[in-house]
Amino acid sequence: MANGSMSFNQSTVDPEDVKRHSKLAENWWDLNGPMKLLHVYNSVRVPFIRDGLVPPSTERTLTPLVNISILDVGCGGGILTEALAALGAKMTGVDASGELIEVAKEHTNNNNDIIIKPTYYHTTIELIYHQQQHSEQFRNHYDAVVASEIIEHVADKELFVESCIKALKPGGFFFITTPSKTRFTQIFSIFFAENICGLIPKGTHQYDNLMTPDQLKLLLNKNNCPVEVTSGITFNPLTSRFSLTNSTRMTFAVKAVKNAN
């Protein structure tokens, strides 16, 4: 990897999954490339996070997230990280792929629209790497933690959630988006989208690794971070647009808050 090899013995990361995503690094920021839908996805996940931190009733500015520190876990090449940084947030991104972290750093450095550049680390939230565990080093540090399209790629979901919440300030918010474990997702989001239509790189999602909203809710409750908001997300292949919906049969987003005690 670009930042040197990483041992995954103390991590929930699947090395093969990291390799699969790392191979896409060269085209990560190609708006018409293999990550096209991830770029389009910002149109729904960015407002969900923004409005979860700054209520829509608040007077809008161009940088509504200024002075808010956010950790983007599994940030990849920085697509979501940069979008939130452009809204004024103080962003930190971590990812297990050295190649993708290098892509994120390079793209951010060339983006003149971002005043406060994100800080990127080649690590995972729970991995002890160079004698530092991010969730311990930055314990109770962030105003918000974001895990978008990543929890389905980790083997030990409980350790992952526990580590993310550890880095979150009491009263801080945890935002998660992930495909829902339903037959609808298996048929349309995996079989058709990956294998037939090629809308998503093949092998991106494994049905057995997905979660239902109830399963995620139980896991968050167990870690003292109850869910405040659950919203479904749907995709219209005819318009290539995502939108929020009441149905969680395809993809869902949650906003949880870390209790003070």
C-alpha positions in Angstrom: 0.0 0.0 0.0 1.1 3.6 -0.6 1.6 4.3 3.1 3.2 0.9 3.8 1.8 -2.4 4.8 -0.7 -2.7 7.6 -1.3 -5.7 9.8 -5.0 -6.4 10.3 -4.6 -8.7 13.3 -6.2 -6.2 15.6 -8.7 -4.9 13.1 -12.2 -5.9 11.8 -11.1 -5.1 8.2 -11.3 -7.7 5.5 -7.9 -7.4 3.6 -9.5 -8.7 0.4 -12.2 -6.0 0.6 -9.5 -3.3 1.0 -7.7 -4.6 -2.0 -10.8 -4.6 -4.1 -11.5 -0.9 -3.3 -7.9 0.1 -3.6 -7.9 -1.1 -7.2 -10.4 1.6 -8.0 -8.2 4.4 -6.6 -7.1 5.7 -10.0 -10.7 6.4 -11.0 -12.1 7.3 -7.6 -12.8 11.0 -8.6 -14.0 10.2 -12.1 -17.6 11.5 -12.0 -18.5 9.0 -14.8 -16.3 6.2 -13.5 -16.9 3.2 -11.3 -17.7 5.4 -8.3 -20.2 7.5 -10.1 -23.1 6.5 -7.8 -21.1 7.3 -4.7 -20.6 10.8 -6.0 -24.4 11.1 -6.8 -25.1 9.7 -3.3 -23.8 12.9 -1.8 -27.0 14.6 -2.9 -28.9 12.7 -0.2 -26.4 11.8 2.5 -24.8 15.3 2.8 -28.1 17.0 3.5 -29.1 14.2 6.0 -25.9 14.8 8.0 -26.0 18.6 7.6 -29.6 18.8 8.8 -28.9 16.4 11.6 -26.3 18.7 12.9 -27.8 22.1 12.0 -31.7 22.0 12.0 -33.3 23.3 8.8 -35.0 26.0 10.8 -31.6 27.5 11.5 -30.7 30.4 9.2 -28.7 29.0 6.3 -25.1 30.1 5.4 -22.7 28.7 2.9 -20.8 27.0 5.7 -23.4 25.8 8.2 -21.0 23.2 9.7 -18.2 25.6 10.7 -16.6 24.8 14.0 -18.1 21.3 14.0 -15.5 18.4 14.1 -16.4 15.3 12.2 -14.7 12.0 11.8 -15.4 10.1 8.5 -14.7 6.4 9.1 -13.9 4.5 6.0 -13.5 7.7 4.0 -12.1 6.1 0.9 -10.8 8.7 -1.5 -12.6 11.5 0.4 -15.8 12.0 -1.6 -18.0 12.6 1.4 -15.2 14.1 3.5 -14.6 16.9 1.0 -18.3 17.6 0.6 -18.7 18.1 4.4 -15.5 20.1 4.6 -16.9 22.4 1.9 -19.7 23.2 4.3 -17.2 24.4 6.9 -16.7 21.2 9.0 -13.4 20.4 10.5 -12.9 17.0 8.9 -10.8 13.9 9.7 -10.9 10.9 7.5 -9.5 7.4 8.2 -9.4 4.4 5.9 -7.6 1.1 5.7 -6.5 1.6 2.1 -3.2 3.5 1.8 -3.9 4.0 -1.9 -7.2 5.7 -1.2 -5.8 7.9 1.5 -3.2 9.1 -0.9 -5.9 9.8 -3.5 -7.9 11.7 -0.8 -4.9 13.8 0.2 -4.0 14.7 -3.4 -7.5 15.7 -4.4 -8.1 17.8 -1.3 -4.8 19.6 -1.8 -5.9 20.6 -5.3 -9.4 21.6 -4.2 -9.3 25.4 -3.8 -12.9 25.5 -2.7 -12.1 24.0 0.7 -10.6 26.5 3.2 -9.9 24.1 6.1 -8.4 21.0 4.5 -9.4 17.6 5.9 -6.8 15.5 7.9 -6.4 12.0 6.6 -5.0 8.9 8.4 -4.1 5.5 6.9 -5.6 3.4 9.7 -8.9 2.1 10.9 -11.0 3.3 13.8 -10.2 0.3 16.0 -6.7 -0.8 14.8 -3.7 -0.3 17.0 -1.3 1.2 14.3 2.1 2.7 15.1 1.2 2.3 18.8 -1.9 4.5 18.4 -5.5 3.5 18.4 -7.5 6.3 16.8 -10.6 5.8 19.0 -8.4 5.9 22.1 -6.1 8.7 20.9 -9.2 10.8 20.1 -11.5 9.5 22.8 -14.6 11.8 23.3 -13.2 14.1 20.7 -15.5 14.5 17.7 -18.9 16.4 17.5 -20.0 13.8 15.0 -18.9 10.5 13.5 -19.9 9.4 10.0 -19.8 5.8 8.8 -21.3 5.8 5.3 -21.4 2.6 3.3 -18.7 1.0 5.5 -20.3 -1.1 8.3 -21.3 -3.8 5.9 -17.6 -4.2 5.1 -16.4 -4.9 8.6 -16.2 -8.3 10.2 -16.8 -7.4 13.8 -19.6 -4.8 13.7 -19.9 -4.6 17.5 -16.2 -3.6 17.9 -16.5 -1.2 15.0 -19.6 0.6 16.5 -18.1 0.6 20.0 -14.9 2.2 18.6 -16.7 4.8 16.6 -18.8 5.8 19.6 -15.7 5.9 21.8 -14.3 8.7 19.6 -17.6 10.7 19.8 -18.2 13.4 22.4 -21.1 12.8 24.9 -24.1 14.3 23.2 -22.4 14.0 19.8 -24.1 12.4 16.8 -23.4 9.2 14.9 -24.5 9.0 11.3 -24.6 5.7 9.4 -25.8 4.8 6.0 -25.9 1.2 4.8 -27.8 -1.1 2.5 -30.7 -2.9 4.3 -30.6 -6.7 4.6 -33.7 -7.5 2.5 -34.4 -9.7 -0.5 -35.1 -6.4 -2.4 -31.6 -5.3 -1.8 -30.2 -8.8 -2.7 -32.1 -8.8 -6.0 -31.9 -5.2 -7.2 -29.0 -3.6 -5.4 -26.6 -6.6 -5.6 -27.7 -8.9 -8.4 -29.0 -6.4 -10.9 -26.9 -3.3 -10.0 -23.6 -5.2 -9.7 -23.9 -8.2 -12.0 -26.3 -7.1 -14.7 -26.3 -3.3 -15.1 -22.8 -2.6 -13.8 -23.9 0.4 -11.8 -21.8 -0.7 -8.9 -18.4 -2.5 -9.0 -19.0 -6.2 -8.8 -18.4 -7.6 -5.4 -19.0 -4.4 -3.5 -21.8 -5.8 -1.3 -22.1 -9.2 0.3 -25.7 -10.0 1.3 -24.7 -12.0 4.4 -22.7 -8.9 5.7 -25.7 -6.5 5.6 -27.8 -5.4 8.6 -31.4 -4.6 9.1 -32.4 -1.3 10.8 -33.5 -3.2 13.9 -30.2 -5.0 14.2 -28.3 -1.8 13.9 -30.6 -0.1 16.4 -30.0 -2.8 19.0 -26.2 -2.6 18.5 -26.3 1.2 19.0 -28.5 1.0 22.0 -26.2 -1.6 23.5 -23.4 1.0 23.2 -25.3 3.8 24.8 -26.0 5.6 21.6 -29.7 5.4 20.8 -31.2 6.1 17.4 -33.0 9.4 17.0 -33.9 9.3 13.3 -34.2 6.5 10.8 -34.8 7.2 7.1 -35.0 5.0 4.1 -33.0 5.9 0.9 -34.1 4.8 -2.6 -32.5 5.1 -6.0 -34.3 5.7 -9.3 -32.3 4.2 -12.1 -34.3 6.1 -14.7 -33.2 9.5 -13.3 -30.0 8.3 -11.5 -31.1 10.1 -8.4 -31.3 9.1 -4.7 -34.0 10.4 -2.4 -35.1 9.9 1.2 -38.2 7.7 1.7 -40.1 6.1 4.5 -39.2 2.6 3.2 -36.0 1.1 4.5 -36.1 -2.0 2.2 -33.2 -0.8 0.0 -30.9 1.5 2.0 -31.3 3.4 5.2 -29.7 6.2 7.2 -29.7 6.6 10.9 -28.8 9.4 13.3 -27.9 8.3 16.8 -26.8 10.4 19.8 -24.2 9.4 22.4 -25.7 9.5 25.9 -23.8 11.6 28.5 -23.5 8.7 30.9 
